[in-house]
Amino acid sequence: MELRHLRYFCAVAEHKSFTQAARHLNVSQSGVSRQIRDLEREIGVKLFRRNQREVVLTAEGILFWDEAREILARADRAVELVSQSSKGNAGKLTVGLCGPVTASFLPSLIQKFRTQFPGVMLSLRERVPSEQVEALINREIDLGFTRGVAGEIKHLVNQELLFREPVVVAMPADHPLTKESMIPVAALASSRLLLYGREGASEVFDGIVAMFKRARISPRIADTPRSWQTLLTMVEAGEGVGLVPKCVQQLRANEVAFRPLSGRGCLLDAIVVWRRGEVNATLEQFLTLVRKKRGELRR
């Protein structure tokens, strides 16, 4: 059964006339009559009773009209949805959150996107950096933010650098090194260090260890908590000195002081990633906002 049959049928049912239906559809009356005959033959029942004054629906025709109108309405909605989606004004988009690294810019970006594209169903999923690309490949998210992509899976994703940020020292507020405006790496040689667990953000962990290696220092790693807030709590409790991305300073830590590292220090990448070969209008609209925000972040 074709949608055209249903449109012709509904037009006749609404106007109660083959002539008026033909005029409404801008086709010939014979064409309408032929389509109705074909439809009745296909379903095996009479849908109209015809007399000299009007065309009247049979009992079966009344039942069919209700369903036909719903089918046509759904078909029209589907066409409109596809049309809007092709312009980025409708559809679904799932974005991966990445802790402090996205906290400074993503909330306002999400609000702006929702204001500009209210027809898009936008969802957020929290994932640590090491989980972002895996979630992307597994289609749990459509776009994510992370610190890096492993070489063996780079061919599966697109990535763009958002910004680079330095690693800073997090210390108890009464630590002797808080008197310094900048901390040399050598000054941390004997400190108990708290680093974010490598399984959650290998680029952060490896970058910090590499920094000590360049300084020819063997770091004394006391603990590797799995959340930034836990790491700051441990610092505040006097369990050690933390080395954290600068964005972690945004988290609540009443009795923790932050100081930049002197010299080469350690710079960490923050990147946006999405599946290769799957850009659609909705994702492209979101990426456009991310790219605009990137200029602000780098400044």
KESEKE-459920 format. One line per field, with one value per residue: x, y, z negated of N, C-alpha, C in turn. Coordinates in nm, 2 decimals, m for minus. Atoms other than C-alpha are relative to their C-alpha. Example, Ala and Ser with C-alpha at 12.3 -4.5 7.8 and 13.67 -1.06 7.14 Angstrom:
BEGIN
n.px c(0.09  m0.09)
n.py c(m0.12  m0.11)
n.pz c(0.00  0.00)
ca.px c(1.23  1.37)
ca.py c(m0.45  m0.11)
ca.pz c(m0.78  m0.71)
c.px c(0.09  m0.08)
c.py c(0.12  0.11)
c.pz c(0.00  m0.08)
//
This chain:
BEGIN
n.px c(0.08  m0.08  0.05  0.08  0.14  0.06  0.03  0.11  0.11  0.03  0.06  0.14  0.08  0.02  0.08  0.12  0.02  m0.12  m0.03  m0.07  m0.13  m0.09  m0.03  m0.09  m0.12  m0.05  m0.01  0.13  0.10  m0.01  m0.11  0.04  0.08  m0.08  m0.08  0.10  0.03  m0.11  m0.01  0.11  m0.03  m0.11  0.03  0.11  0.13  0.05  m0.03  0.09  0.13  0.02  0.14  0.00  m0.03  m0.13  m0.07  0.01  m0.08  0.06  m0.05  m0.14  m0.07  m0.01  m0.11  m0.12  m0.04  m0.07  m0.14  m0.07  m0.04  m0.11  m0.12  m0.04  m0.06  m0.13  m0.09  m0.04  m0.09  m0.13  m0.07  m0.05  m0.11  m0.12  m0.04  m0.06  m0.12  m0.10  m0.05  m0.05  0.11  0.07  m0.09  m0.05  m0.14  m0.04  m0.13  m0.07  m0.06  m0.13  m0.04  m0.04  m0.05  0.11  0.08  m0.02  0.07  0.11  0.13  0.05  0.01  0.12  0.12  0.01  0.05  0.14  0.08  0.00  0.06  0.09  0.05  m0.09  0.00  m0.14  m0.03  m0.14  m0.04  m0.13  m0.10  m0.13  m0.07  m0.03  0.12  0.07  m0.01  0.07  0.14  0.03  m0.01  0.11  0.12  0.06  0.00  m0.03  m0.11  m0.06  m0.11  m0.10  m0.13  m0.08  0.06  m0.11  m0.04  0.07  0.15  0.01  0.06  0.14  0.06  m0.05  m0.03  m0.05  m0.05  0.07  m0.10  m0.10  0.00  m0.12  0.02  m0.03  m0.02  0.11  m0.06  0.07  m0.02  m0.11  m0.12  m0.11  m0.02  0.10  m0.07  m0.06  0.10  m0.01  m0.07  m0.09  0.02  m0.10  0.05  0.10  m0.07  0.02  0.14  0.10  0.08  0.13  0.03  0.12  m0.03  m0.03  0.11  0.10  m0.05  m0.14  m0.08  m0.03  m0.10  m0.13  m0.06  m0.06  m0.12  m0.10  m0.05  m0.10  m0.11  m0.09  m0.08  m0.08  0.05  0.09  0.10  0.05  0.15  0.06  0.14  0.06  0.14  0.07  0.08  m0.07  0.04  m0.07  m0.14  m0.01  0.03  m0.12  m0.10  0.04  m0.02  m0.15  m0.05  m0.11  0.01  0.07  m0.03  0.13  0.02  0.05  0.15  0.05  0.01  0.14  0.06  0.01  m0.11  m0.02  m0.13  m0.10  m0.06  m0.05  m0.11  m0.05  m0.14  m0.10  m0.07  0.08  0.13  0.07  0.12  0.09  0.10  0.14  0.05  0.13  m0.01  0.13  m0.02  m0.04  0.10  0.14  0.05  0.13  0.02  0.01  m0.13  m0.07  0.05  m0.06  m0.15  m0.01  0.00  m0.12  m0.12  0.01  m0.04  m0.14  m0.07  0.01  m0.08  m0.14  m0.04)
n.py c(m0.12  m0.12  m0.12  m0.07  0.05  m0.05  m0.15  m0.01  0.04  m0.10  m0.12  0.03  0.01  m0.13  m0.09  0.07  m0.02  0.03  m0.13  m0.09  0.07  m0.02  m0.14  m0.02  0.07  m0.05  0.11  0.03  0.08  0.14  0.05  0.03  0.12  0.12  0.03  0.06  0.14  0.08  0.02  0.09  0.13  0.06  0.04  0.09  m0.05  m0.13  m0.11  m0.10  0.02  m0.11  m0.03  m0.11  m0.13  0.00  0.13  0.03  0.11  0.12  0.03  0.04  m0.12  m0.09  0.06  m0.02  m0.14  m0.03  0.06  m0.06  m0.13  0.01  0.04  m0.11  m0.09  0.05  m0.01  m0.14  m0.03  0.06  m0.09  m0.12  0.03  0.03  m0.13  m0.08  0.07  m0.03  m0.13  0.00  m0.06  0.11  0.12  0.04  m0.01  0.04  m0.06  0.05  m0.10  0.04  m0.06  m0.14  m0.06  m0.06  m0.08  m0.15  m0.05  0.08  m0.04  m0.11  0.05  0.09  m0.09  m0.07  0.09  0.03  m0.12  m0.01  0.12  0.06  0.13  0.11  0.07  0.00  0.08  m0.01  0.12  m0.02  0.10  m0.05  m0.01  0.13  0.07  m0.08  0.05  0.13  m0.03  m0.05  0.11  0.09  m0.08  m0.05  m0.14  m0.04  m0.10  0.01  m0.08  0.09  m0.05  0.05  0.12  0.10  0.01  0.11  m0.03  m0.14  0.00  0.02  m0.13  m0.13  m0.07  m0.13  m0.06  m0.11  m0.09  0.07  m0.07  0.05  0.07  m0.09  0.07  m0.02  0.02  m0.06  m0.15  m0.04  0.07  m0.10  m0.04  m0.10  m0.13  m0.02  m0.03  0.11  0.12  0.08  0.14  0.05  m0.02  0.11  0.13  0.08  0.00  0.10  m0.05  0.05  m0.01  0.06  0.14  0.01  0.07  m0.10  m0.10  0.03  m0.11  m0.08  0.07  0.02  m0.13  m0.04  0.09  m0.04  m0.13  0.04  0.07  m0.10  m0.06  0.11  0.02  0.11  m0.05  0.09  0.00  0.05  0.06  m0.03  0.00  0.01  m0.12  m0.12  m0.05  0.08  m0.04  m0.13  0.03  0.06  m0.11  m0.08  0.08  0.01  0.13  m0.02  m0.12  0.04  m0.07  0.01  m0.10  m0.13  m0.01  0.06  m0.11  m0.04  0.09  m0.05  0.04  m0.12  m0.01  0.04  m0.11  0.04  m0.08  0.05  0.06  m0.08  0.08  0.06  0.05  0.10  m0.05  0.10  m0.04  0.02  0.02  0.04  0.11  0.05  0.11  m0.04  0.04  0.00  m0.13  m0.04  m0.14  m0.03  0.01  m0.12  m0.13  0.00  m0.02  m0.14  m0.07  0.03  m0.08  m0.14  0.00  0.03  m0.12  m0.06  0.08  m0.02  m0.13)
n.pz c(0.00  m0.01  0.07  m0.09  0.01  0.13  m0.02  m0.09  0.07  0.10  m0.06  m0.04  0.13  0.06  m0.09  m0.03  m0.14  m0.09  m0.07  0.09  0.04  m0.11  m0.01  0.12  m0.03  m0.12  m0.09  m0.07  0.07  m0.04  0.08  0.14  0.00  m0.02  0.12  0.10  m0.04  0.02  0.14  0.04  m0.05  0.07  0.14  m0.01  0.06  m0.05  0.10  m0.03  m0.07  m0.09  m0.05  m0.09  0.07  0.07  0.03  0.14  0.05  0.06  0.14  m0.01  m0.04  0.12  0.07  m0.08  0.00  0.13  m0.01  m0.11  0.04  0.09  m0.08  m0.07  0.09  0.04  m0.12  m0.01  0.11  m0.03  m0.10  0.06  0.09  m0.08  m0.05  0.11  0.03  m0.11  0.03  0.14  0.09  0.07  0.01  0.13  0.01  0.13  0.02  0.12  0.09  0.04  0.13  0.00  m0.13  m0.08  0.09  m0.02  m0.12  m0.06  0.04  m0.08  m0.14  m0.01  0.01  m0.12  m0.10  0.02  m0.03  m0.15  m0.07  0.10  m0.05  0.02  0.12  0.04  0.12  0.06  0.06  0.07  m0.02  0.02  m0.13  m0.07  m0.04  m0.10  m0.14  0.00  0.00  m0.13  m0.09  0.03  m0.04  0.12  m0.02  m0.13  0.01  0.13  0.03  0.07  0.00  m0.11  m0.06  m0.02  m0.14  m0.07  m0.03  m0.05  m0.13  0.02  0.05  m0.04  0.12  m0.02  0.12  0.05  0.07  0.09  0.13  0.08  0.13  0.11  0.13  0.10  0.13  0.11  0.01  0.09  m0.05  m0.02  m0.14  m0.04  0.00  m0.13  m0.10  m0.09  0.06  m0.09  0.01  0.10  0.14  0.03  0.00  0.12  0.04  m0.03  m0.11  m0.03  m0.15  m0.04  m0.05  m0.14  m0.07  m0.03  m0.09  m0.02  m0.05  0.11  0.08  m0.08  m0.02  0.13  0.02  m0.10  0.05  0.11  m0.07  m0.06  0.11  0.06  0.13  0.01  0.08  0.11  m0.01  0.12  m0.03  m0.13  0.01  m0.12  m0.02  0.03  0.13  0.10  0.00  0.08  0.14  0.06  0.01  0.11  0.12  0.02  m0.05  m0.10  m0.10  m0.12  m0.13  m0.07  m0.11  0.05  0.01  0.13  0.09  0.00  0.09  0.14  0.09  0.08  0.06  m0.09  m0.08  m0.13  m0.05  m0.13  0.00  m0.07  m0.11  m0.10  0.06  m0.08  m0.07  m0.03  m0.10  0.02  m0.13  m0.03  m0.09  m0.06  m0.09  m0.13  m0.10  0.05  0.03  m0.05  0.02  0.15  0.06  m0.06  0.07  0.13  m0.02  m0.03  0.13  0.07  m0.06  0.04  0.14  0.00  0.00  0.13  0.09  m0.02  0.04)
ca.px c(0.00  0.14  0.11  m0.04  m0.34  m0.39  m0.37  m0.62  m0.85  m0.83  m0.90  m1.22  m1.33  m1.28  m1.44  m1.71  m1.66  m1.42  m1.45  m1.35  m1.08  m0.93  m0.94  m0.77  m0.50  m0.46  m0.51  m0.78  m1.10  m1.04  m0.70  m0.86  m1.12  m0.86  m0.65  m0.96  m1.05  m0.70  m0.70  m1.04  m0.92  m0.60  m0.76  m1.07  m1.35  m1.56  m1.46  m1.72  m2.09  m2.16  m2.49  m2.59  m2.54  m2.22  m1.97  m2.02  m1.78  m1.88  m1.84  m1.51  m1.42  m1.47  m1.23  m0.98  m0.99  m0.89  m0.58  m0.50  m0.49  m0.26  m0.02  m0.01  0.05  0.34  0.48  0.47  0.63  0.91  0.98  0.99  1.21  1.46  1.45  1.52  1.79  1.97  2.00  2.11  1.78  1.67  1.81  2.01  2.35  2.53  2.83  3.10  3.18  3.54  3.56  3.75  3.89  3.54  3.40  3.53  3.35  3.11  2.82  2.78  2.84  2.57  2.32  2.40  2.35  2.02  1.90  2.00  1.88  1.59  1.48  1.79  1.78  2.11  2.24  2.55  2.75  3.04  3.35  3.71  3.97  4.07  3.71  3.61  3.75  3.63  3.28  3.30  3.40  3.13  2.87  2.79  2.87  2.89  3.16  3.40  3.67  4.00  4.37  4.50  4.42  4.63  4.82  4.65  4.30  4.38  4.25  3.90  3.85  3.89  4.05  4.12  4.33  4.13  4.41  4.72  4.73  5.02  5.05  5.05  5.15  4.87  4.99  4.85  4.80  5.07  5.33  5.67  5.68  5.37  5.61  5.75  5.57  5.69  5.81  6.11  6.07  6.39  6.21  5.97  6.24  6.18  5.81  5.54  5.35  4.99  4.91  4.58  4.56  4.71  4.42  4.20  4.42  4.74  4.85  4.84  5.03  5.29  5.34  5.42  5.66  5.83  5.88  6.07  6.27  6.39  6.50  6.67  6.46  6.29  5.95  5.82  5.46  5.27  4.92  4.72  4.36  4.09  3.92  4.05  3.84  3.98  4.33  4.27  4.12  4.43  4.65  4.44  4.48  4.86  4.90  5.14  5.18  4.96  5.05  4.74  4.63  4.55  4.18  4.16  4.20  3.83  3.74  3.65  3.96  3.96  4.30  4.49  4.73  4.83  5.16  5.29  5.60  5.91  6.11  5.98  5.72  5.46  5.19  4.88  4.66  4.28  4.12  3.78  3.72  3.44  3.40  3.57  3.34  3.02  2.98  2.62  2.46  2.38  2.73  2.87  2.66  2.80  3.16  3.11  3.03  3.33  3.57  3.44  3.49  3.84  3.96  3.84  4.00  4.34  4.33)
ca.py c(0.00  0.34  0.67  0.81  0.58  0.70  1.07  1.02  0.83  1.09  1.37  1.20  1.12  1.48  1.65  1.38  1.42  1.29  1.62  1.83  1.58  1.60  1.98  1.98  1.74  1.92  1.60  1.46  1.31  1.00  0.97  0.99  0.73  0.49  0.52  0.45  0.15  0.02  0.07  m0.10  m0.39  m0.43  m0.44  m0.63  m0.41  m0.11  0.21  0.44  0.44  0.66  0.83  1.13  1.39  1.28  1.01  0.85  0.64  0.28  0.14  m0.01  0.32  0.51  0.27  0.30  0.68  0.70  0.48  0.64  0.99  0.88  0.71  1.02  1.24  1.02  1.02  1.40  1.42  1.19  1.41  1.72  1.56  1.44  1.79  1.96  1.70  1.77  2.13  2.04  2.16  1.81  1.47  1.33  1.41  1.25  1.44  1.30  1.51  1.50  1.63  1.96  1.99  2.07  2.24  2.59  2.60  2.32  2.43  2.76  2.59  2.33  2.61  2.80  2.50  2.41  2.77  2.77  2.42  2.34  2.05  1.85  1.59  1.65  1.40  1.42  1.12  1.14  0.95  0.99  1.07  0.71  0.61  0.88  0.73  0.38  0.52  0.70  0.38  0.18  0.45  0.54  0.90  1.10  1.35  1.35  1.55  1.38  1.42  1.21  0.91  0.59  0.54  0.21  0.37  0.71  0.60  0.55  0.91  1.27  1.49  1.86  2.04  2.27  2.41  2.32  2.38  2.35  2.11  2.30  2.20  2.15  2.18  2.22  2.59  2.58  2.39  2.57  2.58  2.81  3.10  3.05  3.21  2.93  2.58  2.42  2.05  1.98  2.12  1.82  1.55  1.45  1.51  1.25  1.29  1.24  1.17  1.10  0.72  0.63  0.40  0.71  0.95  0.80  1.11  1.31  1.05  0.98  1.35  1.42  1.12  1.23  1.58  1.42  1.20  1.51  1.66  1.33  1.29  0.97  1.08  0.94  0.86  0.81  0.74  0.75  0.84  0.79  1.13  1.49  1.58  1.29  1.39  1.75  1.61  1.40  1.71  1.90  1.62  1.64  1.31  1.46  1.72  1.69  1.76  1.84  2.01  2.38  2.33  2.13  2.46  2.51  2.23  2.30  2.29  2.53  2.46  2.39  2.63  2.61  2.72  2.70  2.50  2.69  2.59  2.36  2.21  1.99  2.09  1.88  1.87  1.90  1.76  1.71  1.38  1.23  0.92  0.94  0.95  1.02  1.39  1.50  1.84  1.82  1.72  1.99  2.26  2.15  2.14  2.49  2.62  2.43  2.59  2.93  2.86  2.73  3.08  3.21  2.93  2.98  3.35)
ca.pz c(0.00  0.10  m0.09  0.22  0.19  m0.17  m0.07  0.21  m0.02  m0.30  m0.06  0.07  m0.29  m0.40  m0.10  m0.05  0.32  0.59  0.77  0.47  0.37  0.72  0.71  0.36  0.48  0.81  1.01  1.24  1.11  1.30  1.13  0.79  0.88  1.01  0.69  0.47  0.68  0.66  0.28  0.23  0.45  0.25  m0.10  0.02  m0.12  0.00  m0.17  m0.01  0.08  0.38  0.46  0.68  0.40  0.21  0.13  m0.21  m0.41  m0.49  m0.84  m0.73  m0.57  m0.90  m1.07  m0.79  m0.79  m1.16  m1.09  m0.76  m0.91  m1.18  m0.93  m0.72  m1.02  m1.13  m0.78  m0.77  m1.11  m1.00  m0.69  m0.90  m1.16  m0.89  m0.74  m1.07  m1.15  m0.82  m0.94  m1.29  m1.44  m1.56  m1.65  m1.94  m2.07  m2.37  m2.51  m2.75  m3.05  m3.17  m3.53  m3.59  m3.24  m3.10  m3.41  m3.31  m2.97  m2.90  m3.12  m2.94  m2.60  m2.67  m2.77  m2.46  m2.24  m2.40  m2.35  m1.98  m1.90  m2.13  m1.91  m1.98  m2.25  m2.43  m2.69  m2.92  m3.03  m3.29  m3.19  m3.31  m3.04  m2.98  m2.93  m2.68  m2.36  m2.45  m2.52  m2.18  m1.99  m2.17  m2.06  m2.42  m2.34  m2.02  m2.13  m2.42  m2.59  m2.70  m2.73  m2.44  m2.21  m2.20  m1.88  m1.79  m1.78  m1.64  m1.30  m1.45  m1.58  m1.48  m1.74  m1.78  m2.04  m2.26  m2.49  m2.69  m3.06  m3.31  m3.60  m3.93  m4.29  m4.54  m4.91  m5.25  m5.33  m5.60  m5.38  m5.38  m5.00  m5.00  m5.07  m4.72  m4.42  m4.19  m4.28  m4.11  m4.04  m4.24  m4.55  m4.53  m4.53  m4.89  m4.90  m4.93  m4.60  m4.53  m4.16  m4.00  m3.92  m3.59  m3.50  m3.49  m3.30  m3.17  m2.99  m3.31  m3.51  m3.24  m3.17  m3.54  m3.57  m3.25  m3.40  m3.70  m3.46  m3.27  m3.60  m3.68  m3.99  m4.10  m4.23  m4.57  m4.48  m4.80  m4.66  m4.34  m4.42  m4.16  m4.19  m4.19  m4.49  m4.69  m4.59  m4.73  m5.04  m5.10  m5.04  m5.29  m5.54  m5.51  m5.33  m5.07  m4.79  m4.49  m4.12  m3.93  m3.61  m3.66  m3.61  m3.94  m4.12  m4.05  m4.29  m4.66  m4.88  m5.17  m5.32  m5.00  m4.83  m4.46  m4.31  m3.95  m3.87  m3.75  m3.44  m3.18  m3.41  m3.24  m2.99  m2.94  m2.63  m2.65  m2.33  m2.18  m2.00  m1.78  m1.56  m1.23  m0.93  m1.13  m1.13  m1.10  m1.11  m1.48  m1.58  m1.34  m1.51  m1.85  m1.72  m1.58  m1.93  m2.07  m1.82  m1.90  m2.27  m2.19  m2.11  m2.44  m2.63  m2.47  m2.55)
c.px c(0.09  m0.06  m0.09  m0.14  m0.07  m0.04  m0.12  m0.13  m0.05  m0.06  m0.15  m0.09  m0.03  m0.09  m0.14  m0.03  0.13  0.04  0.08  0.14  0.10  0.05  0.10  0.14  0.07  0.03  m0.14  m0.09  0.02  0.12  m0.03  m0.08  0.08  0.08  m0.09  m0.03  0.11  0.02  m0.11  0.03  0.11  m0.04  m0.13  m0.13  m0.03  0.02  m0.10  m0.13  m0.02  m0.15  0.01  0.05  0.14  0.06  0.00  0.09  m0.08  0.05  0.15  0.08  0.03  0.12  0.13  0.05  0.07  0.15  0.08  0.05  0.12  0.13  0.05  0.06  0.14  0.10  0.05  0.09  0.14  0.07  0.05  0.11  0.13  0.05  0.07  0.14  0.11  0.06  0.06  m0.10  m0.07  0.09  0.04  0.15  0.04  0.15  0.07  0.06  0.14  0.05  0.04  0.04  m0.11  m0.08  0.00  m0.08  m0.12  m0.14  m0.06  m0.02  m0.13  m0.13  m0.02  m0.05  m0.15  m0.09  m0.01  m0.07  m0.09  m0.06  0.09  m0.01  0.14  0.01  0.14  0.03  0.14  0.09  0.14  0.07  0.02  m0.12  m0.07  0.01  m0.07  m0.15  m0.04  m0.01  m0.12  m0.14  m0.08  m0.01  0.03  0.12  0.05  0.12  0.10  0.13  0.09  m0.07  0.12  0.02  m0.07  m0.14  m0.02  m0.07  m0.16  m0.07  0.06  0.03  0.05  0.05  m0.08  0.10  0.10  0.00  0.12  m0.05  0.05  0.02  m0.11  0.06  m0.09  0.03  0.12  0.13  0.11  0.02  m0.11  0.06  0.06  m0.11  0.00  0.09  0.08  m0.03  0.09  m0.05  m0.09  0.07  m0.03  m0.14  m0.08  m0.10  m0.13  m0.04  m0.13  0.03  0.02  m0.11  m0.11  0.04  0.15  0.09  0.04  0.11  0.14  0.07  0.08  0.13  0.11  0.07  0.11  0.12  0.09  0.08  0.09  m0.03  m0.09  m0.11  m0.05  m0.15  m0.06  m0.13  m0.05  m0.15  m0.07  m0.09  0.08  m0.04  0.06  0.14  0.02  m0.03  0.12  0.11  m0.04  0.02  0.15  0.06  0.11  m0.03  m0.06  0.06  m0.12  m0.01  m0.06  m0.15  m0.05  m0.01  m0.14  m0.08  0.01  0.12  0.04  0.14  0.11  0.05  0.06  0.11  0.04  0.14  0.09  0.06  m0.09  m0.13  m0.06  m0.13  m0.09  m0.10  m0.14  m0.05  m0.14  0.01  m0.14  0.04  0.04  m0.10  m0.14  m0.05  m0.13  m0.02  m0.01  0.13  0.08  m0.03  0.07  0.15  0.03  0.01  0.13  0.12  m0.01  0.05  0.15  0.09  0.00  0.09  0.15  0.04  0.00)
c.py c(0.13  0.11  0.08  m0.04  0.06  0.15  0.02  m0.04  0.10  0.13  m0.02  0.00  0.14  0.08  m0.06  0.02  m0.03  0.12  0.09  m0.05  0.02  0.15  0.03  m0.06  0.05  m0.11  m0.02  m0.08  m0.14  m0.07  m0.04  m0.13  m0.12  m0.04  m0.06  m0.14  m0.10  m0.03  m0.10  m0.15  m0.07  m0.05  m0.09  0.04  0.14  0.10  0.11  m0.05  0.12  0.02  0.13  0.13  0.00  m0.14  m0.02  m0.12  m0.12  m0.02  m0.03  0.12  0.09  m0.05  0.03  0.14  0.04  m0.04  0.07  0.14  0.00  m0.04  0.12  0.11  m0.04  0.01  0.15  0.04  m0.05  0.08  0.12  m0.02  m0.02  0.14  0.08  m0.06  0.03  0.14  0.02  0.05  m0.11  m0.12  m0.02  0.02  m0.03  0.05  m0.06  0.11  m0.06  0.08  0.15  0.06  0.06  0.09  0.15  0.05  m0.07  0.04  0.11  m0.04  m0.08  0.09  0.07  m0.09  m0.03  0.12  0.01  m0.11  m0.08  m0.14  m0.12  m0.06  m0.02  m0.07  0.02  m0.13  0.03  m0.12  0.07  0.00  m0.13  m0.07  0.07  m0.06  m0.14  0.02  0.05  m0.12  m0.09  0.07  0.04  0.15  0.04  0.10  0.00  0.10  m0.08  0.07  m0.05  m0.13  m0.09  m0.02  m0.10  0.03  0.14  0.00  m0.01  0.13  0.12  0.07  0.14  0.05  0.12  0.10  m0.09  0.07  m0.06  m0.09  0.10  m0.09  0.04  m0.04  0.04  0.14  0.04  m0.07  0.11  0.05  0.11  0.14  0.03  0.04  m0.10  m0.11  m0.07  m0.15  m0.06  0.01  m0.11  m0.14  m0.09  m0.01  m0.13  0.05  m0.07  0.03  m0.07  m0.14  m0.01  m0.07  0.10  0.11  m0.02  0.11  0.10  m0.06  m0.01  0.13  0.05  m0.08  0.04  0.13  m0.03  m0.07  0.10  0.07  m0.10  m0.02  m0.12  0.04  m0.10  0.01  m0.08  m0.07  0.05  m0.01  0.00  0.12  0.12  0.05  m0.08  0.04  0.13  m0.02  m0.06  0.10  0.08  m0.07  m0.02  m0.13  0.02  0.13  m0.05  0.07  m0.02  0.10  0.13  0.01  m0.06  0.11  0.04  m0.08  0.06  m0.06  0.12  0.02  m0.05  0.12  m0.06  0.09  m0.06  m0.06  0.10  m0.09  m0.06  m0.06  m0.12  0.06  m0.12  0.04  m0.03  m0.01  m0.04  m0.11  m0.04  m0.11  0.05  m0.04  0.01  0.13  0.02  0.14  0.04  0.01  0.12  0.13  0.01  0.03  0.15  0.09  m0.03  0.08  0.14  0.02  m0.02  0.13  0.07  m0.07  0.02  0.14  0.01)
c.pz c(0.00  m0.08  0.09  0.00  m0.12  0.02  0.09  m0.08  m0.11  0.06  0.04  m0.13  m0.06  0.08  0.04  0.15  0.08  0.07  m0.08  m0.04  0.11  0.01  m0.11  0.03  0.13  0.10  0.07  m0.08  0.03  m0.07  m0.14  0.00  0.02  m0.13  m0.11  0.04  m0.03  m0.15  m0.05  0.05  m0.09  m0.14  0.00  m0.06  0.07  m0.11  0.02  0.06  0.08  0.04  0.08  m0.08  m0.06  m0.01  m0.15  m0.04  m0.05  m0.14  0.00  0.04  m0.11  m0.08  0.07  0.00  m0.13  0.01  0.11  m0.04  m0.09  0.07  0.07  m0.09  m0.04  0.11  0.02  m0.11  0.02  0.10  m0.06  m0.10  0.08  0.05  m0.10  m0.04  0.09  m0.02  m0.14  m0.10  m0.08  0.00  m0.14  0.00  m0.15  m0.02  m0.13  m0.08  m0.05  m0.12  0.01  0.13  0.08  m0.09  0.03  0.12  0.04  m0.05  0.08  0.15  0.02  m0.01  0.13  0.11  m0.01  0.04  0.15  0.07  m0.10  0.04  m0.01  m0.14  m0.05  m0.14  m0.04  m0.07  m0.07  0.03  m0.03  0.13  0.07  0.05  0.12  0.14  0.01  0.01  0.14  0.10  m0.02  0.02  m0.13  0.00  0.14  0.01  m0.14  m0.02  m0.08  0.01  0.11  0.05  0.03  0.15  0.08  0.04  0.06  0.14  m0.01  m0.04  0.07  m0.14  0.03  m0.14  m0.05  m0.07  m0.07  m0.13  m0.08  m0.12  m0.11  m0.13  m0.09  m0.14  m0.11  m0.02  m0.08  0.05  0.02  0.14  0.04  0.00  0.14  0.10  0.11  m0.06  0.10  m0.02  m0.10  m0.14  m0.05  m0.01  m0.12  m0.04  0.03  0.10  0.01  0.15  0.03  0.06  0.15  0.08  0.05  0.10  0.02  0.05  m0.11  m0.08  0.07  0.02  m0.12  m0.03  0.10  m0.04  m0.10  0.07  0.07  m0.10  m0.07  m0.15  0.00  m0.10  m0.11  0.00  m0.12  0.02  0.13  m0.01  0.14  0.03  m0.04  m0.14  m0.11  m0.01  m0.08  m0.14  m0.07  m0.02  m0.13  m0.13  m0.03  0.04  0.11  0.08  0.13  0.13  0.08  0.11  m0.06  m0.03  m0.13  m0.11  m0.02  m0.11  m0.14  m0.08  m0.09  m0.05  0.10  0.08  0.13  0.04  0.13  m0.01  0.09  0.11  0.10  m0.05  0.08  0.05  0.04  0.11  m0.05  0.15  0.01  0.10  0.04  0.10  0.14  0.10  m0.03  m0.03  0.06  m0.03  m0.14  m0.07  0.06  m0.07  m0.14  0.01  0.04  m0.13  m0.08  0.06  m0.03  m0.14  m0.01  0.00  m0.13  m0.10  0.01  m0.05  m0.16)
//
